Amino acid sequence: MSDEEQNELEGNEEGPGINGDLASWLYVLGGIPMMIIFFVGLFTLVGACDAQNVMIPG
């Protein structure tokens, strides 16, 4: 059995490589902060409307 065949049988011991394409960087640098801003804005709006008894009467 050659060294290449033995390496194929053992599998990749180094694990998956780092995916450094543009879409990955845009997601990390742009997508995650935008999700945080969206949820903070959403909860702020819900809290403001609730304080005015617009959404939840009583």
PyRosetta script that sets phi, psi and omega in degrees:
from pyrosetta import init, pose_from_sequence

init()
pose = pose_from_sequence("MSDEEQNELEGNEEGPGINGDLASWLYVLGGIPMMIIFFVGLFTLVGACDAQNVMIPG")
pose.set_psi(1, 131.4)
pose.set_omega(1, -178.5)
pose.set_phi(2, -79.9)
pose.set_psi(2, 168.3)
pose.set_omega(2, -179.9)
pose.set_phi(3, -63.7)
pose.set_psi(3, -37.2)
pose.set_omega(3, 179.9)
pose.set_phi(4, -64.7)
pose.set_psi(4, -43.1)
pose.set_omega(4, 179.7)
pose.set_phi(5, -65.0)
pose.set_psi(5, -38.2)
pose.set_omega(5, -180.0)
pose.set_phi(6, -67.9)
pose.set_psi(6, -38.7)
pose.set_omega(6, 177.6)
pose.set_phi(7, -65.1)
pose.set_psi(7, -37.5)
pose.set_omega(7, 178.4)
pose.set_phi(8, -65.4)
pose.set_psi(8, -38.0)
pose.set_omega(8, -179.7)
pose.set_phi(9, -70.3)
pose.set_psi(9, -35.2)
pose.set_omega(9, -179.1)
pose.set_phi(10, -74.6)
pose.set_psi(10, -25.2)
pose.set_omega(10, -179.3)
pose.set_phi(11, 90.5)
pose.set_psi(11, -178.5)
pose.set_omega(11, -179.2)
pose.set_phi(12, -88.1)
pose.set_psi(12, 108.5)
pose.set_omega(12, -177.2)
pose.set_phi(13, -80.3)
pose.set_psi(13, -16.3)
pose.set_omega(13, -177.4)
pose.set_phi(14, -81.4)
pose.set_psi(14, -14.6)
pose.set_omega(14, -179.1)
pose.set_phi(15, 82.0)
pose.set_psi(15, -176.8)
pose.set_omega(15, -178.2)
pose.set_phi(16, -70.1)
pose.set_psi(16, 147.7)
pose.set_omega(16, 178.8)
pose.set_phi(17, -81.5)
pose.set_psi(17, 172.6)
pose.set_omega(17, 178.5)
pose.set_phi(18, -81.9)
pose.set_psi(18, 129.4)
pose.set_omega(18, 178.7)
pose.set_phi(19, -88.4)
pose.set_psi(19, 105.0)
pose.set_omega(19, -173.9)
pose.set_phi(20, -107.0)
pose.set_psi(20, 29.7)
pose.set_omega(20, -178.6)
pose.set_phi(21, -78.3)
pose.set_psi(21, 170.6)
pose.set_omega(21, -173.4)
pose.set_phi(22, -63.7)
pose.set_psi(22, -39.9)
pose.set_omega(22, -178.5)
pose.set_phi(23, -62.7)
pose.set_psi(23, -36.8)
pose.set_omega(23, 178.6)
pose.set_phi(24, -65.1)
pose.set_psi(24, -44.4)
pose.set_omega(24, -179.9)
pose.set_phi(25, -67.4)
pose.set_psi(25, -39.0)
pose.set_omega(25, 178.4)
pose.set_phi(26, -65.0)
pose.set_psi(26, -36.8)
pose.set_omega(26, 178.3)
pose.set_phi(27, -65.4)
pose.set_psi(27, -46.2)
pose.set_omega(27, -177.5)
pose.set_phi(28, -68.6)
pose.set_psi(28, -46.4)
pose.set_omega(28, -174.9)
pose.set_phi(29, -81.4)
pose.set_psi(29, -25.0)
pose.set_omega(29, -177.4)
pose.set_phi(30, -115.0)
pose.set_psi(30, -40.4)
pose.set_omega(30, -173.4)
pose.set_phi(31, -71.5)
pose.set_psi(31, -45.8)
pose.set_omega(31, -177.1)
pose.set_phi(32, -66.3)
pose.set_psi(32, -46.8)
pose.set_omega(32, 175.8)
pose.set_phi(33, -61.4)
pose.set_psi(33, -35.6)
pose.set_omega(33, 178.9)
pose.set_phi(34, -66.5)
pose.set_psi(34, -37.1)
pose.set_omega(34, 176.5)
pose.set_phi(35, -65.1)
pose.set_psi(35, -39.3)
pose.set_omega(35, 178.6)
pose.set_phi(36, -64.0)
pose.set_psi(36, -45.7)
pose.set_omega(36, 179.0)
pose.set_phi(37, -61.9)
pose.set_psi(37, -41.3)
pose.set_omega(37, -180.0)
pose.set_phi(38, -61.3)
pose.set_psi(38, -48.4)
pose.set_omega(38, -177.0)
pose.set_phi(39, -69.6)
pose.set_psi(39, -37.6)
pose.set_omega(39, 176.3)
pose.set_phi(40, -62.8)
pose.set_psi(40, -44.1)
pose.set_omega(40, 177.6)
pose.set_phi(41, -63.7)
pose.set_psi(41, -40.6)
pose.set_omega(41, 179.5)
pose.set_phi(42, -62.8)
pose.set_psi(42, -48.9)
pose.set_omega(42, -179.2)
pose.set_phi(43, -67.8)
pose.set_psi(43, -32.9)
pose.set_omega(43, 176.0)
pose.set_phi(44, -64.9)
pose.set_psi(44, -43.3)
pose.set_omega(44, 178.8)
pose.set_phi(45, -64.2)
pose.set_psi(45, -43.9)
pose.set_omega(45, 178.7)
pose.set_phi(46, -63.2)
pose.set_psi(46, -41.4)
pose.set_omega(46, 178.7)
pose.set_phi(47, -65.9)
pose.set_psi(47, -39.1)
pose.set_omega(47, 179.3)
pose.set_phi(48, -67.4)
pose.set_psi(48, -41.0)
pose.set_omega(48, 179.3)
pose.set_phi(49, -69.2)
pose.set_psi(49, -35.8)
pose.set_omega(49, 179.1)
pose.set_phi(50, -68.4)
pose.set_psi(50, -35.0)
pose.set_omega(50, 178.4)
pose.set_phi(51, -65.8)
pose.set_psi(51, -28.9)
pose.set_omega(51, 178.7)
pose.set_phi(52, -90.8)
pose.set_psi(52, 3.1)
pose.set_omega(52, -177.2)
pose.set_phi(53, 56.0)
pose.set_psi(53, 40.3)
pose.set_omega(53, 178.9)
pose.set_phi(54, -87.7)
pose.set_psi(54, -44.9)
pose.set_omega(54, -175.0)
pose.set_phi(55, -90.4)
pose.set_psi(55, -36.3)
pose.set_omega(55, -176.1)
pose.set_phi(56, -122.6)
pose.set_psi(56, 95.9)
pose.set_omega(56, -177.9)
pose.set_phi(57, -70.9)
pose.set_psi(57, 152.8)
pose.set_omega(57, 174.8)
pose.set_phi(58, 123.9)
pose.dump_pdb("model.pdb")
